[in-house]
Amino acid sequence: LHGVWAEADQGKDHIWEALRAMISASPAAGAEEWAIHGHEGFEGAGVSESASFDAVCALAEFISEHGELGAKVYEHFGNDLGDARAAFDEYAGAYTSAAAFAEQLHEDLGTDIPTSLRYSIDWKSLARDMDLNGDILVFELGFENVHIFWAR
């Protein structure tokens, strides 16, 4: 076995060129098979060893645009790039917590909450219920780095 690294963000033609050079330099006469056995820069998103170069380049572009969050959304949707892309149409934003999202949502909606009750509301439980009921998708990328999507 031998291989080459090819930059997926440079397009499928670049990958094909690298592949042809690798196969022509193969120590095995008549080599023609190839597979993807390693990848970097995909923020943990899986790449199948038999993925098409079109699919690899499309995923590379998506990860380049959305970073670690894109990789987590891609994984959440079973590595379906179409569903992952569509999810970003329902992106509600980044918050310090899901509870902060729930509180901000009620403020944005103009919910009239008397001052005497404001600090009695369990925003964390409300956000958890929204998540469990399938109203929102919550992706935690780190401390106070929570991303919310509407699950419509």
Solvent accessible surface area in square Angstrom, and as a share of the most:
residue,aa,sasa,rsa
1,L,215,1.07
2,H,83,0.37
3,G,54,0.52
4,V,79,0.46
5,W,170,0.60
6,A,32,0.25
7,E,94,0.42
8,A,14,0.11
9,D,108,0.56
10,Q,111,0.49
11,G,27,0.26
12,K,89,0.38
13,D,105,0.54
14,H,60,0.27
15,I,14,0.07
16,W,97,0.34
17,E,116,0.52
18,A,20,0.15
19,L,14,0.07
20,R,147,0.54
21,A,59,0.46
22,M,24,0.11
23,I,42,0.21
24,S,97,0.62
25,A,76,0.59
26,S,24,0.15
27,P,120,0.76
28,A,61,0.47
29,A,109,0.85
30,G,72,0.69
31,A,36,0.28
32,E,135,0.60
33,E,154,0.69
34,W,84,0.30
35,A,41,0.32
36,I,33,0.17
37,H,139,0.62
38,G,41,0.39
39,H,72,0.32
40,E,133,0.60
41,G,69,0.67
42,F,17,0.07
43,E,95,0.43
44,G,79,0.76
45,A,2,0.02
46,G,38,0.37
47,V,23,0.13
48,S,65,0.42
49,E,97,0.43
50,S,91,0.59
51,A,19,0.15
52,S,62,0.40
53,F,14,0.06
54,D,83,0.43
55,A,51,0.40
56,V,12,0.07
57,C,22,0.13
58,A,27,0.21
59,L,8,0.04
60,A,12,0.09
61,E,115,0.52
62,F,5,0.02
63,I,7,0.04
64,S,91,0.59
65,E,125,0.56
66,H,47,0.21
67,G,23,0.22
68,E,71,0.32
69,L,14,0.07
70,G,0,0.00
71,A,4,0.03
72,K,73,0.31
73,V,0,0.00
74,Y,21,0.08
75,E,119,0.53
76,H,97,0.43
77,F,61,0.25
78,G,64,0.62
79,N,77,0.40
80,D,63,0.33
81,L,29,0.14
82,G,46,0.44
83,D,68,0.35
84,A,0,0.00
85,R,113,0.41
86,A,54,0.42
87,A,10,0.08
88,F,38,0.16
89,D,121,0.63
90,E,52,0.23
91,Y,83,0.32
92,A,28,0.22
93,G,15,0.14
94,A,63,0.49
95,Y,52,0.20
96,T,75,0.44
97,S,40,0.26
98,A,23,0.18
99,A,23,0.18
100,A,32,0.25
101,F,6,0.03
102,A,0,0.00
103,E,54,0.24
104,Q,73,0.32
105,L,33,0.16
106,H,46,0.21
107,E,85,0.38
108,D,102,0.53
109,L,124,0.62
110,G,58,0.56
111,T,59,0.34
112,D,134,0.69
113,I,28,0.14
114,P,72,0.45
115,T,110,0.64
116,S,100,0.64
117,L,96,0.48
118,R,58,0.21
119,Y,194,0.74
120,S,87,0.56
121,I,60,0.30
122,D,83,0.43
123,W,27,0.10
124,K,149,0.63
125,S,29,0.19
126,L,57,0.28
127,A,2,0.01
128,R,129,0.47
129,D,62,0.32
130,M,22,0.10
131,D,59,0.30
132,L,132,0.66
133,N,112,0.57
134,G,40,0.39
135,D,65,0.34
136,I,1,0.00
137,L,31,0.15
138,V,38,0.22
139,F,19,0.08
140,E,122,0.55
141,L,37,0.19
142,G,39,0.38
143,F,185,0.77
144,E,98,0.44
145,N,58,0.30
146,V,7,0.04
147,H,21,0.09
148,I,0,0.00
149,F,0,0.00
150,W,57,0.20
151,A,41,0.32
152,R,203,0.74
